[in-house]
Amino acid sequence: MKVELREMSIDDYDAVYALWQESEGLALKSEDTSRKSIIRFLERNPRLSFVALDNGQIVGAALCGHDGRHGYIHNLAVRKSHRKQGIGRSLVGRCMYALLSIDIHRCHLHVLGDNKAGIDFWRKLGWEQHVELITMSQPLSE
Ligand SMILES: CC(C)(COP(=O)(O)OP(=O)(O)OC[C@H]1O[C@@H](n2cnc3c(N)ncnc32)[C@H](O)[C@@H]1OP(=O)(O)O)[C@@H](O)C(=O)NCCC(=O)NCCS
């Protein structure tokens, strides 16, 4: 099997969204994953997000962006049939290389606390948990 990686474009949206939906362990909020929000995300973060393709079919995806100081990886997913073949690692590597190329030197991510498999994956890749930090959020309204 020859899996290729390339930058994600908005034309990939339907296939990537379907992949997210079939992937366990992701927190898919509609305001974060709508076509409109992904268009905006990709426009604001060009050349940082990647898809993996097997015979032209999307089998993996990683959204990546930055806030000017730090990078962030979101919604990394690999189709179940294609896991444990290095695709997740390769997608993360491409994101990190792309961040470095625009002078971003640290990357963060959120992973659900009960996604043990996801946490084990990130640990395997050398990512460290910030036990001293918690994430706080609030929806914005008029
Ligand atoms: C997490 C996920 C992206 C991993 O993708 P993958 O392509 O199978 O990962 P890789 O094959 O690149 O694995 C890289 C390393 O992590 C290890 N790894 C992968 N999944 C693992 C798991 N569930 N538990 C422990 N280690 C794991 C691999 O063994 C490999 O280690 P090695 O290089 O020493 O062999 C995939 O399982 C997935 O899509 N999960 C559902 C969505 C999710 O949880 N995303 C991450 C949270 S944001």
Ligand as a Chemical Component Dictionary entry (heavy atoms), coordinates in Angstrom:
data_LIG
# 
_chem_comp.id                   LIG 
_chem_comp.type                 NON-POLYMER 
_chem_comp.pdbx_formal_charge   0 
_chem_comp.three_letter_code    LIG 
# 
loop_
_chem_comp_atom.comp_id 
_chem_comp_atom.atom_id 
_chem_comp_atom.alt_atom_id 
_chem_comp_atom.type_symbol 
_chem_comp_atom.charge 
_chem_comp_atom.model_Cartn_x 
_chem_comp_atom.model_Cartn_y 
_chem_comp_atom.model_Cartn_z 
_chem_comp_atom.pdbx_ordinal 
LIG C1  C1  C 0 -4.566 8.145  17.171 1  
LIG C2  C2  C 0 -4.484 7.789  15.675 2  
LIG C3  C3  C 0 -4.505 9.082  14.846 3  
LIG C4  C4  C 0 -3.145 7.058  15.437 4  
LIG O1  O1  O 0 -2.973 6.876  14.026 5  
LIG P1  P1  P 0 -2.025 5.711  13.443 6  
LIG O2  O2  O 0 -1.809 6.000  11.998 7  
LIG O3  O3  O 0 -2.580 4.394  13.812 8  
LIG O4  O4  O 0 -0.672 5.948  14.270 9  
LIG P2  P2  P 0 0.809  5.481  13.821 10 
LIG O5  O5  O 0 0.709  4.191  13.084 11 
LIG O6  O6  O 0 1.488  6.609  13.125 12 
LIG O7  O7  O 0 1.473  5.229  15.232 13 
LIG C5  C5  C 0 2.611  5.953  15.703 14 
LIG C6  C6  C 0 3.095  5.284  16.966 15 
LIG O8  O8  O 0 2.058  5.349  17.944 16 
LIG C7  C7  C 0 1.690  4.038  18.346 17 
LIG N1  N1  N 0 0.249  3.986  18.509 18 
LIG C8  C8  C 0 -0.694 4.219  17.577 19 
LIG N2  N2  N 0 -1.921 4.058  18.098 20 
LIG C9  C9  C 0 -1.717 3.685  19.380 21 
LIG C10 C10 C 0 -2.591 3.347  20.424 22 
LIG N3  N3  N 0 -3.910 3.332  20.247 23 
LIG N4  N4  N 0 -2.055 3.010  21.620 24 
LIG C11 C11 C 0 -0.718 2.993  21.816 25 
LIG N5  N5  N 0 0.185  3.316  20.844 26 
LIG C12 C12 C 0 -0.329 3.650  19.650 27 
LIG C13 C13 C 0 2.122  3.125  17.224 28 
LIG O9  O9  O 0 2.357  1.825  17.667 29 
LIG C14 C14 C 0 3.383  3.815  16.736 30 
LIG O10 O10 O 0 4.472  3.469  17.565 31 
LIG P3  P3  P 0 5.826  2.869  16.907 32 
LIG O11 O11 O 0 6.297  3.917  15.937 33 
LIG O12 O12 O 0 6.730  2.657  18.048 34 
LIG O13 O13 O 0 5.392  1.629  16.204 35 
LIG C15 C15 C 0 -5.649 6.854  15.260 36 
LIG O14 O14 O 0 -5.691 5.747  16.124 37 
LIG C16 C16 C 0 -7.026 7.523  15.271 38 
LIG O15 O15 O 0 -7.462 8.099  14.262 39 
LIG N6  N6  N 0 -7.713 7.471  16.422 40 
LIG C17 C17 C 0 -9.074 8.060  16.550 41 
LIG C18 C18 C 0 -9.012 9.578  16.637 42 
LIG C19 C19 C 0 -8.085 10.046 17.737 43 
LIG O16 O16 O 0 -8.106 9.562  18.845 44 
LIG N7  N7  N 0 -7.218 11.051 17.389 45 
LIG C20 C20 C 0 -6.227 11.572 18.318 46 
LIG C21 C21 C 0 -6.806 12.467 19.327 47 
LIG S1  S1  S 0 -6.753 14.158 18.829 48 
# 
loop_
_chem_comp_bond.comp_id 
_chem_comp_bond.atom_id_1 
_chem_comp_bond.atom_id_2 
_chem_comp_bond.value_order 
_chem_comp_bond.pdbx_ordinal 
LIG C1  C2  SING 1  
LIG C2  C3  SING 2  
LIG C2  C4  SING 3  
LIG C2  C15 SING 4  
LIG C4  O1  SING 5  
LIG O1  P1  SING 6  
LIG P1  O2  DOUB 7  
LIG P1  O3  SING 8  
LIG P1  O4  SING 9  
LIG O4  P2  SING 10 
LIG P2  O5  DOUB 11 
LIG P2  O6  SING 12 
LIG P2  O7  SING 13 
LIG O7  C5  SING 14 
LIG C5  C6  SING 15 
LIG C6  O8  SING 16 
LIG C6  C14 SING 17 
LIG O8  C7  SING 18 
LIG C7  N1  SING 19 
LIG C7  C13 SING 20 
LIG N1  C8  SING 21 
LIG N1  C12 SING 22 
LIG C8  N2  DOUB 23 
LIG N2  C9  SING 24 
LIG C9  C10 SING 25 
LIG C9  C12 DOUB 26 
LIG C10 N3  SING 27 
LIG C10 N4  DOUB 28 
LIG N4  C11 SING 29 
LIG C11 N5  DOUB 30 
LIG N5  C12 SING 31 
LIG C13 O9  SING 32 
LIG C13 C14 SING 33 
LIG C14 O10 SING 34 
LIG O10 P3  SING 35 
LIG P3  O11 DOUB 36 
LIG P3  O12 SING 37 
LIG P3  O13 SING 38 
LIG C15 O14 SING 39 
LIG C15 C16 SING 40 
LIG C16 O15 DOUB 41 
LIG C16 N6  SING 42 
LIG N6  C17 SING 43 
LIG C17 C18 SING 44 
LIG C18 C19 SING 45 
LIG C19 O16 DOUB 46 
LIG C19 N7  SING 47 
LIG N7  C20 SING 48 
LIG C20 C21 SING 49 
LIG C21 S1  SING 50 
# 
